């Protein structure tokens, strides 16, 4: 789908991103997941509601916040004819030496 390709593009020049991670050796990085739900009418599917979850992991708070701010800005710039970003939220956590920010949004992809 176009949404997953667009999501992968928001990380370019900001941070290495993966849609699945088993072992990452260096910080910072981002992991993203896109879940697509078709929305239909009697004429068929007319859009997909794509739930997006992004986790940004870094070694210090400032770096994590800077990366997440840039990613959120890039998400908001995804204003195309067939994509619309809504319900954008972000919050952070820390676990010792690791800082993580989670970004969630809904991207509506029109067919």
Backbone torsions as a table, in degrees:
resi	resn	phi	psi	omega
1	UNK	NA	157.9	-179.2
2	UNK	-65.9	-31.0	-177.1
3	UNK	-62.5	-46.4	-178.5
4	UNK	-62.8	-39.4	177.1
5	UNK	-65.4	-41.6	178.3
6	UNK	-64.5	-40.7	178.7
7	UNK	-62.3	-45.2	179.3
8	UNK	-59.5	-33.5	-179.4
9	UNK	-71.3	-22.5	-177.6
10	UNK	-72.1	-14.3	-178.7
11	UNK	-90.7	-13.8	-176.4
12	UNK	-54.5	125.6	178.9
13	UNK	77.1	0.3	-178.5
14	UNK	-109.4	-54.3	-175.5
15	UNK	-162.6	151.9	173.4
16	UNK	-69.1	134.4	-176.6
17	UNK	-130.6	148.2	-177.9
18	UNK	-136.5	146.4	175.1
19	UNK	-90.5	-5.7	173.5
20	UNK	-158.9	135.9	-177.7
21	UNK	-128.1	128.9	173.1
22	UNK	-107.1	-37.1	179.2
23	UNK	-157.0	116.4	177.1
24	UNK	-115.9	131.3	-173.7
25	UNK	-95.2	-14.6	-178.0
26	UNK	-137.8	146.1	176.2
27	UNK	-97.5	154.0	-4.0
28	UNK	-85.0	164.7	173.4
29	UNK	-155.8	168.2	177.6
30	UNK	-131.8	148.1	175.3
31	UNK	-125.4	134.8	179.5
32	UNK	-131.7	154.3	178.9
33	UNK	-138.4	135.4	178.2
34	UNK	-122.7	124.4	176.7
35	UNK	-114.7	120.1	-175.8
36	UNK	-101.7	133.0	177.1
37	UNK	-125.1	117.1	179.6
38	UNK	-72.1	143.5	175.5
39	UNK	-117.1	124.1	-172.5
40	UNK	-118.6	157.7	167.4
41	UNK	-123.2	-173.0	179.2
42	UNK	-64.7	-19.5	179.2
43	UNK	-89.1	-4.3	179.2
44	UNK	118.6	-168.6	-178.4
45	UNK	-70.8	127.3	178.1
46	UNK	-116.4	-11.5	174.7
47	UNK	-163.2	165.0	173.0
48	UNK	-120.6	130.5	171.0
49	UNK	-93.4	113.1	-174.9
50	UNK	-106.7	110.6	175.3
51	UNK	-80.7	126.2	-176.4
52	UNK	-118.5	130.5	174.8
53	UNK	-125.0	126.5	179.3
54	UNK	-123.7	129.6	173.8
55	UNK	-114.0	123.7	178.3
56	UNK	-108.4	127.5	-176.5
57	UNK	-121.0	131.4	-179.9
58	UNK	-145.3	169.5	-176.6
59	UNK	-87.6	-13.6	175.9
60	UNK	-145.9	160.3	-173.9
61	UNK	-61.6	-47.3	-176.2
62	UNK	-61.5	-43.3	179.0
63	UNK	-64.0	-43.3	-179.7
64	UNK	-62.4	-44.9	180.0
65	UNK	-65.9	-42.5	179.3
66	UNK	-61.3	-46.3	-180.0
67	UNK	-63.6	-46.1	-178.3
68	UNK	-65.2	-37.1	176.5
69	UNK	-62.5	-42.2	179.5
70	UNK	-67.6	-39.5	178.0
71	UNK	-65.5	-43.2	178.4
72	UNK	-62.3	-40.9	177.4
73	UNK	-61.3	-43.1	178.2
74	UNK	-65.2	-37.5	176.2
75	UNK	-61.3	-44.8	-179.3
76	UNK	-65.6	-21.7	179.8
77	UNK	-84.2	-0.9	178.4
78	UNK	-77.6	56.7	179.7
79	UNK	-100.4	90.4	177.8
80	UNK	-116.2	171.8	-179.3
81	UNK	-62.3	-33.0	-174.6
82	UNK	-108.0	2.0	178.7
83	UNK	-127.6	140.0	176.9
84	UNK	-140.1	127.5	-178.6
85	UNK	-98.3	133.4	179.8
86	UNK	-145.9	166.8	176.8
87	UNK	54.9	42.7	-178.4
88	UNK	-79.8	122.7	177.5
89	UNK	-136.2	155.9	176.9
90	UNK	-147.8	141.8	176.9
91	UNK	-152.4	158.9	-173.1
92	UNK	-124.3	163.3	177.5
93	UNK	-144.2	163.4	173.0
94	UNK	-137.5	147.7	178.5
95	UNK	-142.3	83.0	-179.6
96	UNK	70.6	-110.9	-177.1
97	UNK	-91.9	2.2	-176.2
98	UNK	-116.7	134.7	175.5
99	UNK	-116.0	134.4	-178.2
100	UNK	-133.0	137.8	172.4
101	UNK	-122.1	135.3	179.1
102	UNK	-108.1	130.7	177.8
103	UNK	-118.4	132.1	177.6
104	UNK	-128.8	145.5	175.0
105	UNK	-159.7	171.7	174.4
106	UNK	-118.4	127.5	175.7
107	UNK	-113.3	124.2	178.3
108	UNK	-96.2	120.8	-179.2
109	UNK	-111.2	112.8	-180.0
110	UNK	-83.8	139.9	-179.4
111	UNK	-86.5	NA	NA
